[in-house]
Amino acid sequence: MKITGPLRAFVCLVLLSFARDGIAETENPPRWPDGYVIHSTSPDAQFGIIVPGHDLGVNDNGTGFENFVANLKTHQALGKIEEADYFQNQNHRDLSVAWAADSSACVLIYEGRFGYDAIWLAELNGSRFTATDIGKRMTKALRDALGDGTNSAWFRFAPGKKLLARALTYTGNPRLQDEHTPHAWFTGTYDRTAKKWISATASRRNDTDTLSSAYSANFGQDIFVAPGGDQSKVPPEFVGMIVNSEEEKEQALDQEMNTVYAAVKLLLPPQKFAKLKQEQIAWLKKRDAIPVGQRSELIIARIKALEEFLWNEKA
């Protein structure tokens, strides 16, 4: 895509950046670029990530698809995410955004055909933001442990302005994975105040399929109940599993809970897991005492409780 006229002037005003440990800081916020759409919105609905929409005529063969952090309430772009070129509904690519609950920051995970391409941490402060490339350190740790591979990553914002990171990688053809495929696991904590990694380690392990499914738990957010299979009840933007009843939703949630439970078993020391197992048995009795069709919220709460062990315990 050739940049000319007003668009060129816009790009020139977008960002004043400096190189320091992969951190870029924005100044002189530009206007909202024409043809851009909101890709992700912060919990407080003030900020968002905006990307080129289909109306711009973009396609996979073009270039220069800048992505911006924006103030949605003032309809103003705050600045550009460096080295980011995702556009709306791009083939074989995706952009996942994980927000802090207080909307003070977000992690942008740029997914390629086989794993992530880049990961940025954006810190928001009024009309400004800073973006830090945190993916390079994670990729290096995984590469040192295993070599070049296909990487996936998950994040959680924690108290004390900490960011918890987990990532998995494997080598070889993704269509030919088996029990002999080499895998590695990354665990790390990034200090958002000091702007540095407190810990960042990776090691080989071959039970990562279960961990991957557990870190991807959606707590039922990707399950929609359409009574009788009535597709007209499904929102057009919904992506996930469509079930016919609350009973089927509970069955799907039970499977998700079992996956998280199995992953926790991999990470907890035997004594701690023995205690958790007794707690799980007691919880199952409580669940079974509730009529079928009324258990979803209870199961979701249990999945969230089990998931805490995935982030707070190390193998």
Phi, psi and omega in degrees: 000121181280132182262119182223169170052226183303324181295321178297317179297322179298313181299322182296331182269353190298311196212133167250114187241161174220153184266119176199097179057038176074023183252134176238137181239136184265152173218164177050071183305132180274177176284174177285124182290142180295142175081006180269148181237159179280122179265325181209145184238140180291159181303327180271003177066015180271322185246164178197168173253125181245144184223162178299135178266174182297333183297342178280352180073027180285155176210175187294344182268354182271181179218171174079032181269080183294147174246145185228149165273136185225153170268110186287334182282326178263356181055051183225131174285134180271334180161171186267144170275118184297144175057030179240128185220033180284144172233165188305125177058038180293140180290137174061019176217161178206163176230112177259138182234124177249121184260147168290148183300329181268008177064019182276348183197165173207156175251129179252118181251110179270110184269134174259193180298321181231084178090181183282149176263321182204153178223126180239142171255118179255122177257124186258138181211089180064245182263013182228163172205156172241145180237130181241130178281100180263350182289329184298317180295320180295316180297320179298316181297318179293321179294320178296327182278329189224332189108184179293133181207190177263118189252141172231149185219151178222152184221155175215130175280133185237163178303158180075024181054045175255148175239120179268137182231139173227140179212153179228150178216157174213158179249160177096183181290123182297340180273353184239029180289143173210192183293348180263356180292126180292136178229159174216156185233132179248136171230137181202159175228125180253129178272110184290333179284311180281348181056051177204161177281127173280321176213147180198096184227153177222146180212157179284142170197150187246025177240032190280344178300317179294318179297318180300314179296323182290316179296338181269008181304136184247004176054037177083359181292341179257022177238127180237130179269116176244095184308129179070011180074023182288100183294340180292343180276348184276126178301140183299333182271358184289135175231118180159205183268132177252123181241162185272342186205167176295328178298317178293325177296318179297321178297319178294320178294322177300319179296320178295318178299318180297325178293315179295319179299318179295323179292319177299322178300326179292330189261330184282143170300151184308317182294318179291322180291325178301320177293317179297323180298319178295322177295322180293321178298317179294321179295320180299323177295322178294317179298315184293342178280349180265138181302144175300138182098355180232021188255353190304310183297323179295317181293319179300317179298323180290320178300316180296322179294318179292325182297333179305326181292332180292334184258339185253354180241149177243149180289000000 
